Amino acid sequence: TRSLWSTTSQRCTYDRLKRAVDRVAFYLSKQGMRSGDRIAVHMPNCPEWVALYYGIIRLGAIAVCVGAAYKQREIEHLLNNSQVSLLIICNELLSQVPKRGTIPTVNDVIAWENDSVLASIFETHATENEPFVPPDCNPGDEFLPAAQPVHPRCHADPSQFLVFSLICNTYL
């Protein structure tokens, strides 16, 4: 199978990424996240960011990307304006998280390395063809609602879909 990226310690194939994306979506659904919820990811560029982003999309939630270089005031502004309910962050950026009282819509902040279930999603020791069976499920069980395939000819309400990429945000 083709590789998406390789490092000295890690190789990621499309199959492995797909399994990680499904695991992230399942994990988020178990955390009470649903389609339309806003989930922020505040991490530097890394393989885990990719799986988190697409897992959020897979769930049908809205991914809010927070730049790793953002300072507390910029993060606070972005989280409040986008009405984020969950913030996923890495340990190295925890000091940048605004105080809870300043981000009232954020119900939870998760440092992915500190959450054993979320961290296990990204473990690299799994064999390439290992099927994913979530905890409390049996092989063959439907563990995520079946997603309708997105097809160029589908009749979707354009107001239901939006991809917004914020390249730079300056808060004065």
DAJO-V533569 format. One record per pair of residues at least 6 apart in sequence whose ideal C-beta (glycine too) atoms are under 8 Angstrom apart, sorted by sequence separation. I is the first residue (numbers start at 1). J is the second residue. D is the distance in Angstrom with one decimal. If there is no record, write none. Layout:
# DAJO-V533569
{{I,J,D} {I,J,D}}
This chain:
# DAJO-V533569
{{5,11,7.7} {6,12,7.5} {33,39,6.2} {43,49,4.8} {56,62,7.4} {57,63,5.9} {100,106,7.4} {112,118,4.7} {113,119,5.6} {133,139,5.3} {137,143,5.0} {148,154,7.5} {150,156,7.7} {5,12,5.4} {56,63,4.2} {67,74,7.9} {89,96,8.0} {112,119,6.1} {3,11,5.7} {4,12,4.8} {41,49,6.2} {70,78,7.1} {79,87,6.7} {89,97,6.4} {110,118,6.7} {131,139,6.8} {133,141,7.7} {3,12,6.6} {4,13,6.6} {43,52,7.4} {66,75,5.8} {134,143,4.9} {3,13,5.6} {4,14,6.2} {53,63,5.2} {87,97,7.0} {112,122,7.7} {2,13,6.5} {28,39,6.9} {41,52,5.0} {52,63,8.0} {1,13,4.5} {2,14,6.1} {41,53,6.1} {53,65,7.2} {66,78,5.9} {97,109,5.8} {1,14,6.5} {4,17,5.9} {66,79,7.6} {1,15,5.6} {64,78,7.1} {41,56,7.3} {64,79,7.6} {87,103,7.9} {39,56,5.0} {94,111,5.8} {64,82,4.8} {117,135,7.8} {79,98,7.1} {84,103,7.6} {87,106,5.5} {62,82,7.9} {64,84,5.4} {85,105,6.0} {86,106,7.1} {89,109,6.3} {91,111,5.2} {66,87,7.8} {75,96,6.0} {84,105,6.1} {85,106,6.5} {86,107,6.5} {87,108,7.4} {89,110,7.1} {90,111,6.4} {39,61,5.2} {41,63,6.4} {75,97,7.1} {76,98,4.0} {80,102,7.8} {83,105,4.8} {84,106,5.6} {85,107,5.1} {86,108,5.4} {87,109,4.6} {88,110,5.2} {89,111,5.4} {90,112,6.3} {91,113,5.1} {38,61,7.0} {39,62,7.1} {40,63,8.0} {41,64,7.3} {45,68,7.6} {75,98,5.7} {80,103,6.2} {85,108,7.8} {86,109,7.9} {87,110,7.2} {89,112,7.4} {90,113,6.4} {91,114,6.9} {35,59,6.7} {36,60,6.9} {37,61,4.6} {38,62,4.7} {39,63,6.3} {40,64,4.2} {41,65,5.9} {42,66,3.9} {44,68,4.2} {72,96,5.7} {79,103,4.8} {80,104,7.6} {86,110,7.0} {88,112,5.9} {34,59,7.6} {35,60,3.2} {36,61,6.7} {37,62,7.0} {39,64,6.7} {40,65,7.5} {41,66,6.7} {43,68,6.4} {68,93,6.4} {71,96,6.7} {72,97,7.5} {73,98,7.8} {80,105,6.9} {33,59,6.2} {34,60,7.5} {35,61,6.3} {36,62,6.8} {38,64,5.5} {40,66,5.3} {42,68,7.1} {70,96,6.9} {72,98,5.0} {76,102,5.1} {79,105,7.2} {24,51,5.5} {28,55,6.5} {34,61,7.1} {76,103,5.9} {79,106,5.9} {23,51,7.9} {24,52,5.7} {27,55,7.5} {28,56,6.8} {33,61,5.6} {42,70,7.4} {21,51,5.7} {24,54,7.5} {25,55,4.7} {29,59,6.1} {88,118,7.8} {20,51,3.9} {24,55,2.5} {25,56,7.7} {28,59,5.2} {23,55,7.2} {24,56,7.2} {17,50,6.9} {21,54,4.4} {22,55,7.5} {25,58,4.1} {28,61,6.8} {42,75,6.8} {17,51,6.4} {21,55,4.8} {24,58,7.3} {25,59,4.3} {12,47,5.8} {20,55,7.3} {24,59,7.9} {22,58,6.7} {52,88,5.9} {10,47,6.8} {17,54,7.4} {21,58,5.3} {40,78,7.6} {40,79,6.1} {5,47,6.9} {40,82,7.2} {48,90,7.6} {38,82,5.5} {40,84,4.4} {46,90,7.7} {38,83,5.7} {39,84,6.8} {42,87,6.3} {43,88,7.5} {38,84,4.7} {39,85,7.1} {40,86,7.1} {42,88,7.3} {43,89,6.6} {44,90,7.2} {38,85,6.0} {39,86,4.7} {40,87,4.6} {41,88,5.2} {42,89,4.5} {43,90,4.6} {37,85,5.5} {38,86,7.9} {39,87,7.7} {40,88,7.0} {41,89,7.9} {42,90,7.7} {44,92,7.5} {37,86,7.2} {39,88,6.7} {44,93,7.6} {43,93,6.8} {42,93,5.6} {33,85,7.6} {33,86,6.2} {42,96,7.2} {31,86,7.0} {42,97,7.7} {28,86,7.7} {52,112,7.3} {48,112,6.3} {40,106,7.9} {43,112,7.8} {51,121,6.9} {51,122,6.8} {48,122,5.2} {47,122,7.1} {31,108,7.5} {59,144,7.6} {58,144,7.5} {60,147,7.5} {58,147,7.2} {27,117,5.9} {27,118,5.9} {78,169,6.4} {77,169,7.7} {24,118,7.8} {27,121,6.6} {77,171,4.9} {74,169,6.2} {24,121,6.1} {74,171,4.7} {23,121,4.4} {73,171,5.8} {70,169,7.4} {62,162,7.9} {65,165,7.5} {20,121,5.6} {65,166,7.0} {20,122,6.6} {67,169,7.3} {19,126,7.8} {26,134,4.9} {23,132,5.9} {16,126,7.7} {22,132,5.8} {19,130,7.6} {23,134,7.3} {16,128,6.6} {15,128,6.5} {19,132,4.9} {10,124,5.2} {15,129,7.5} {9,124,7.4} {13,128,6.5} {29,144,6.7} {26,143,5.5} {26,144,6.0} {25,144,5.8} {22,144,6.9} {1,128,7.0}}
